């Protein structure tokens, strides 16, 4: 993700956008991903049928 997009994302949530690009990426990942998630970062994107 380009730096300007990270800056915009963080600003939308009122989070600081300080440091270089690597620091911003690390901060954004920590802010929006949770450590208990599985190693498959796309598993939350799959759809499953809802029970009726």
Beta strands, then each sheet from edge to edge (+ up, - down):
end
